[in-house]
Amino acid sequence: MRMKTGMTQQQYQKIEAGADPRLSTLLRLLEGMDLEMMLVPRQRVQEVQALLDGTQTDPE
């Protein structure tokens, strides 16, 4: 993971142990795992989850 994130093993272990990382650190971790963070309004979470699950129905 270090090579992908640029973090030391100690930094990574602190986060795994429950440290509260800064947003920049979280974004670096996500980039290293080829993930994207997305903010979704609470009232739309079920729709987004259905889309990701492949269970979305066509709107009427």
Biopython code that builds the backbone (N, CA, C, O; Angstrom):
import numpy as np
from Bio.PDB.StructureBuilder import StructureBuilder

atoms = [
    (1, "MET", "N", (0.830, -1.196, 0.000)),
    (1, "MET", "CA", (0.000, 0.000, 0.000)),
    (1, "MET", "C", (0.872, 1.255, 0.000)),
    (1, "MET", "O", (0.481, 2.262, -0.590)),
    (2, "ARG", "N", (2.021, 1.226, 0.633)),
    (2, "ARG", "CA", (2.864, 2.414, 0.741)),
    (2, "ARG", "C", (3.227, 2.975, -0.621)),
    (2, "ARG", "O", (3.198, 4.188, -0.825)),
    (3, "MET", "N", (3.567, 2.104, -1.546)),
    (3, "MET", "CA", (3.993, 2.581, -2.860)),
    (3, "MET", "C", (2.850, 3.317, -3.575)),
    (3, "MET", "O", (3.093, 4.275, -4.309)),
    (4, "LYS", "N", (1.637, 2.881, -3.368)),
    (4, "LYS", "CA", (0.507, 3.499, -4.038)),
    (4, "LYS", "C", (0.057, 4.781, -3.352)),
    (4, "LYS", "O", (-0.421, 5.698, -4.021)),
    (5, "THR", "N", (0.199, 4.866, -2.032)),
    (5, "THR", "CA", (-0.320, 6.019, -1.299)),
    (5, "THR", "C", (0.753, 7.018, -0.910)),
    (5, "THR", "O", (0.440, 8.174, -0.628)),
    (6, "GLY", "N", (2.001, 6.603, -0.890)),
    (6, "GLY", "CA", (3.067, 7.485, -0.448)),
    (6, "GLY", "C", (3.113, 7.625, 1.068)),
    (6, "GLY", "O", (3.791, 8.508, 1.593)),
    (7, "MET", "N", (2.401, 6.765, 1.765)),
    (7, "MET", "CA", (2.377, 6.810, 3.228)),
    (7, "MET", "C", (3.310, 5.753, 3.793)),
    (7, "MET", "O", (3.564, 4.725, 3.166)),
    (8, "THR", "N", (3.812, 6.021, 4.979)),
    (8, "THR", "CA", (4.624, 5.017, 5.651)),
    (8, "THR", "C", (3.703, 3.976, 6.281)),
    (8, "THR", "O", (2.512, 4.220, 6.474)),
    (9, "GLN", "N", (4.259, 2.833, 6.592)),
    (9, "GLN", "CA", (3.497, 1.771, 7.259)),
    (9, "GLN", "C", (2.960, 2.273, 8.597)),
    (9, "GLN", "O", (1.846, 1.924, 8.986)),
    (10, "GLN", "N", (3.732, 3.078, 9.294)),
    (10, "GLN", "CA", (3.316, 3.606, 10.589)),
    (10, "GLN", "C", (2.090, 4.523, 10.430)),
    (10, "GLN", "O", (1.154, 4.451, 11.227)),
    (11, "GLN", "N", (2.099, 5.369, 9.419)),
    (11, "GLN", "CA", (0.946, 6.248, 9.181)),
    (11, "GLN", "C", (-0.303, 5.422, 8.871)),
    (11, "GLN", "O", (-1.386, 5.693, 9.389)),
    (12, "TYR", "N", (-0.136, 4.426, 8.027)),
    (12, "TYR", "CA", (-1.251, 3.569, 7.651)),
    (12, "TYR", "C", (-1.791, 2.815, 8.855)),
    (12, "TYR", "O", (-3.005, 2.694, 9.015)),
    (13, "GLN", "N", (-0.898, 2.301, 9.709)),
    (13, "GLN", "CA", (-1.313, 1.558, 10.899)),
    (13, "GLN", "C", (-2.067, 2.444, 11.883)),
    (13, "GLN", "O", (-3.000, 1.977, 12.536)),
    (14, "LYS", "N", (-1.686, 3.696, 12.000)),
    (14, "LYS", "CA", (-2.409, 4.615, 12.884)),
    (14, "LYS", "C", (-3.855, 4.765, 12.432)),
    (14, "LYS", "O", (-4.771, 4.775, 13.253)),
    (15, "ILE", "N", (-4.052, 4.879, 11.141)),
    (15, "ILE", "CA", (-5.411, 5.013, 10.614)),
    (15, "ILE", "C", (-6.192, 3.728, 10.851)),
    (15, "ILE", "O", (-7.353, 3.769, 11.257)),
    (16, "GLU", "N", (-5.558, 2.589, 10.597)),
    (16, "GLU", "CA", (-6.223, 1.306, 10.842)),
    (16, "GLU", "C", (-6.592, 1.141, 12.312)),
    (16, "GLU", "O", (-7.590, 0.496, 12.636)),
    (17, "ALA", "N", (-5.791, 1.722, 13.196)),
    (17, "ALA", "CA", (-6.032, 1.606, 14.638)),
    (17, "ALA", "C", (-7.107, 2.571, 15.124)),
    (17, "ALA", "O", (-7.472, 2.552, 16.300)),
    (18, "GLY", "N", (-7.613, 3.411, 14.233)),
    (18, "GLY", "CA", (-8.710, 4.284, 14.621)),
    (18, "GLY", "C", (-8.385, 5.755, 14.677)),
    (18, "GLY", "O", (-9.209, 6.548, 15.134)),
    (19, "ALA", "N", (-7.197, 6.149, 14.220)),
    (19, "ALA", "CA", (-6.867, 7.573, 14.194)),
    (19, "ALA", "C", (-7.829, 8.290, 13.245)),
    (19, "ALA", "O", (-8.354, 7.686, 12.309)),
    (20, "ASP", "N", (-8.051, 9.554, 13.489)),
    (20, "ASP", "CA", (-8.963, 10.355, 12.678)),
    (20, "ASP", "C", (-8.140, 11.099, 11.625)),
    (20, "ASP", "O", (-7.561, 12.144, 11.920)),
    (21, "PRO", "N", (-8.083, 10.564, 10.392)),
    (21, "PRO", "CA", (-7.212, 11.178, 9.384)),
    (21, "PRO", "C", (-7.783, 12.480, 8.845)),
    (21, "PRO", "O", (-8.993, 12.706, 8.884)),
    (22, "ARG", "N", (-6.904, 13.327, 8.345)),
    (22, "ARG", "CA", (-7.336, 14.537, 7.650)),
    (22, "ARG", "C", (-7.939, 14.127, 6.308)),
    (22, "ARG", "O", (-7.692, 13.028, 5.811)),
    (23, "LEU", "N", (-8.724, 15.019, 5.737)),
    (23, "LEU", "CA", (-9.347, 14.746, 4.451)),
    (23, "LEU", "C", (-8.292, 14.464, 3.384)),
    (23, "LEU", "O", (-8.465, 13.565, 2.561)),
    (24, "SER", "N", (-7.217, 15.220, 3.396)),
    (24, "SER", "CA", (-6.164, 15.010, 2.394)),
    (24, "SER", "C", (-5.561, 13.612, 2.511)),
    (24, "SER", "O", (-5.216, 12.998, 1.502)),
    (25, "THR", "N", (-5.436, 13.115, 3.727)),
    (25, "THR", "CA", (-4.906, 11.763, 3.937)),
    (25, "THR", "C", (-5.898, 10.723, 3.431)),
    (25, "THR", "O", (-5.510, 9.752, 2.781)),
    (26, "LEU", "N", (-7.166, 10.926, 3.727)),
    (26, "LEU", "CA", (-8.197, 10.006, 3.255)),
    (26, "LEU", "C", (-8.233, 9.967, 1.728)),
    (26, "LEU", "O", (-8.348, 8.895, 1.134)),
    (27, "LEU", "N", (-8.136, 11.128, 1.101)),
    (27, "LEU", "CA", (-8.140, 11.178, -0.361)),
    (27, "LEU", "C", (-6.927, 10.465, -0.951)),
    (27, "LEU", "O", (-7.023, 9.823, -1.997)),
    (28, "ARG", "N", (-5.793, 10.583, -0.276)),
    (28, "ARG", "CA", (-4.580, 9.894, -0.743)),
    (28, "ARG", "C", (-4.752, 8.379, -0.652)),
    (28, "ARG", "O", (-4.341, 7.647, -1.553)),
    (29, "LEU", "N", (-5.361, 7.912, 0.439)),
    (29, "LEU", "CA", (-5.631, 6.477, 0.589)),
    (29, "LEU", "C", (-6.577, 5.992, -0.503)),
    (29, "LEU", "O", (-6.346, 4.949, -1.114)),
    (30, "LEU", "N", (-7.634, 6.744, -0.745)),
    (30, "LEU", "CA", (-8.594, 6.357, -1.770)),
    (30, "LEU", "C", (-7.940, 6.294, -3.137)),
    (30, "LEU", "O", (-8.205, 5.376, -3.913)),
    (31, "GLU", "N", (-7.089, 7.261, -3.437)),
    (31, "GLU", "CA", (-6.383, 7.263, -4.718)),
    (31, "GLU", "C", (-5.508, 6.029, -4.859)),
    (31, "GLU", "O", (-5.444, 5.431, -5.932)),
    (32, "GLY", "N", (-4.837, 5.646, -3.785)),
    (32, "GLY", "CA", (-3.985, 4.463, -3.803)),
    (32, "GLY", "C", (-4.758, 3.172, -4.002)),
    (32, "GLY", "O", (-4.208, 2.178, -4.476)),
    (33, "MET", "N", (-6.040, 3.187, -3.639)),
    (33, "MET", "CA", (-6.891, 2.004, -3.801)),
    (33, "MET", "C", (-7.770, 2.119, -5.047)),
    (33, "MET", "O", (-8.666, 1.301, -5.256)),
    (34, "ASP", "N", (-7.514, 3.135, -5.873)),
    (34, "ASP", "CA", (-8.278, 3.388, -7.094)),
    (34, "ASP", "C", (-9.769, 3.520, -6.791)),
    (34, "ASP", "O", (-10.614, 2.949, -7.480)),
    (35, "LEU", "N", (-10.072, 4.291, -5.735)),
    (35, "LEU", "CA", (-11.444, 4.554, -5.329)),
    (35, "LEU", "C", (-11.725, 6.044, -5.409)),
    (35, "LEU", "O", (-10.805, 6.862, -5.409)),
    (36, "GLU", "N", (-12.984, 6.382, -5.476)),
    (36, "GLU", "CA", (-13.420, 7.771, -5.541)),
    (36, "GLU", "C", (-14.423, 8.018, -4.414)),
    (36, "GLU", "O", (-15.329, 7.212, -4.202)),
    (37, "MET", "N", (-14.265, 9.114, -3.702)),
    (37, "MET", "CA", (-15.217, 9.466, -2.660)),
    (37, "MET", "C", (-16.340, 10.282, -3.292)),
    (37, "MET", "O", (-16.106, 11.150, -4.133)),
    (38, "MET", "N", (-17.565, 9.979, -2.864)),
    (38, "MET", "CA", (-18.711, 10.691, -3.409)),
    (38, "MET", "C", (-19.648, 11.055, -2.262)),
    (38, "MET", "O", (-19.974, 10.221, -1.417)),
    (39, "LEU", "N", (-20.070, 12.303, -2.249)),
    (39, "LEU", "CA", (-21.045, 12.755, -1.264)),
    (39, "LEU", "C", (-22.421, 12.689, -1.909)),
    (39, "LEU", "O", (-22.633, 13.200, -3.009)),
    (40, "VAL", "N", (-23.351, 12.051, -1.208)),
    (40, "VAL", "CA", (-24.693, 11.850, -1.734)),
    (40, "VAL", "C", (-25.692, 12.398, -0.732)),
    (40, "VAL", "O", (-25.599, 12.089, 0.456)),
    (41, "PRO", "N", (-26.646, 13.206, -1.181)),
    (41, "PRO", "CA", (-27.678, 13.671, -0.254)),
    (41, "PRO", "C", (-28.402, 12.472, 0.369)),
    (41, "PRO", "O", (-28.701, 11.497, -0.320)),
    (42, "ARG", "N", (-28.674, 12.549, 1.647)),
    (42, "ARG", "CA", (-29.286, 11.415, 2.353)),
    (42, "ARG", "C", (-30.562, 10.927, 1.682)),
    (42, "ARG", "O", (-30.815, 9.724, 1.623)),
    (43, "GLN", "N", (-31.359, 11.850, 1.180)),
    (43, "GLN", "CA", (-32.624, 11.438, 0.575)),
    (43, "GLN", "C", (-32.418, 10.687, -0.740)),
    (43, "GLN", "O", (-33.373, 10.127, -1.277)),
    (44, "ARG", "N", (-31.193, 10.664, -1.268)),
    (44, "ARG", "CA", (-30.911, 9.967, -2.536)),
    (44, "ARG", "C", (-30.045, 8.716, -2.354)),
    (44, "ARG", "O", (-29.725, 8.044, -3.335)),
    (45, "VAL", "N", (-29.667, 8.397, -1.123)),
    (45, "VAL", "CA", (-28.763, 7.269, -0.870)),
    (45, "VAL", "C", (-29.347, 5.961, -1.390)),
    (45, "VAL", "O", (-28.633, 5.178, -2.016)),
    (46, "GLN", "N", (-30.623, 5.709, -1.145)),
    (46, "GLN", "CA", (-31.229, 4.453, -1.603)),
    (46, "GLN", "C", (-31.197, 4.339, -3.121)),
    (46, "GLN", "O", (-30.980, 3.251, -3.654)),
    (47, "GLU", "N", (-31.409, 5.437, -3.819)),
    (47, "GLU", "CA", (-31.356, 5.416, -5.276)),
    (47, "GLU", "C", (-29.948, 5.090, -5.779)),
    (47, "GLU", "O", (-29.771, 4.292, -6.699)),
    (48, "VAL", "N", (-28.971, 5.715, -5.167)),
    (48, "VAL", "CA", (-27.581, 5.464, -5.571)),
    (48, "VAL", "C", (-27.201, 4.023, -5.257)),
    (48, "VAL", "O", (-26.544, 3.367, -6.065)),
    (49, "GLN", "N", (-27.607, 3.525, -4.094)),
    (49, "GLN", "CA", (-27.298, 2.137, -3.728)),
    (49, "GLN", "C", (-27.949, 1.165, -4.707)),
    (49, "GLN", "O", (-27.328, 0.182, -5.111)),
    (50, "ALA", "N", (-29.191, 1.432, -5.088)),
    (50, "ALA", "CA", (-29.872, 0.573, -6.059)),
    (50, "ALA", "C", (-29.138, 0.591, -7.397)),
    (50, "ALA", "O", (-29.003, -0.445, -8.048)),
    (51, "LEU", "N", (-28.671, 1.754, -7.800)),
    (51, "LEU", "CA", (-27.916, 1.861, -9.047)),
    (51, "LEU", "C", (-26.639, 1.029, -8.979)),
    (51, "LEU", "O", (-26.306, 0.314, -9.924)),
    (52, "LEU", "N", (-25.933, 1.126, -7.869)),
    (52, "LEU", "CA", (-24.688, 0.369, -7.705)),
    (52, "LEU", "C", (-24.946, -1.133, -7.626)),
    (52, "LEU", "O", (-24.130, -1.935, -8.080)),
    (53, "ASP", "N", (-26.092, -1.510, -7.044)),
    (53, "ASP", "CA", (-26.444, -2.919, -6.923)),
    (53, "ASP", "C", (-27.008, -3.494, -8.219)),
    (53, "ASP", "O", (-27.147, -4.710, -8.356)),
    (54, "GLY", "N", (-27.332, -2.618, -9.167)),
    (54, "GLY", "CA", (-27.916, -3.067, -10.413)),
    (54, "GLY", "C", (-29.396, -3.388, -10.293)),
    (54, "GLY", "O", (-29.947, -4.119, -11.117)),
    (55, "THR", "N", (-30.044, -2.839, -9.260)),
    (55, "THR", "CA", (-31.458, -3.139, -9.043)),
    (55, "THR", "C", (-32.348, -1.931, -9.308)),
    (55, "THR", "O", (-33.524, -1.929, -8.947)),
    (56, "GLN", "N", (-31.789, -0.915, -9.932)),
    (56, "GLN", "CA", (-32.554, 0.299, -10.186)),
    (56, "GLN", "C", (-33.625, 0.021, -11.225)),
    (56, "GLN", "O", (-33.372, -0.623, -12.243)),
    (57, "THR", "N", (-34.831, 0.517, -10.952)),
    (57, "THR", "CA", (-35.917, 0.384, -11.912)),
    (57, "THR", "C", (-36.034, 1.688, -12.687)),
    (57, "THR", "O", (-35.626, 2.746, -12.208)),
    (58, "ASP", "N", (-36.590, 1.605, -13.879)),
    (58, "ASP", "CA", (-36.775, 2.803, -14.692)),
    (58, "ASP", "C", (-37.791, 3.720, -14.036)),
    (58, "ASP", "O", (-38.816, 3.250, -13.544)),
    (59, "PRO", "N", (-37.524, 5.036, -14.020)),
    (59, "PRO", "CA", (-38.499, 5.966, -13.461)),
    (59, "PRO", "C", (-39.768, 5.985, -14.315)),
    (59, "PRO", "O", (-39.718, 5.796, -15.530)),
    (60, "GLU", "N", (-40.880, 6.212, -13.667)),
    (60, "GLU", "CA", (-42.164, 6.217, -14.390)),
    (60, "GLU", "C", (-42.396, 7.529, -15.052)),
    (60, "GLU", "O", (-43.422, 7.719, -15.705)),
]
sb = StructureBuilder()
sb.init_structure("model")
sb.init_model(0)
sb.init_chain("A")
sb.init_seg("    ")
for serial, (resi, resn, name, xyz) in enumerate(atoms, 1):
    if name == "N":
        sb.init_residue(resn, " ", resi, " ")
    sb.init_atom(name, np.array(xyz, "f"), 0.0, 1.0, " ", f" {name:<3s}", serial, name[0])
structure = sb.get_structure()
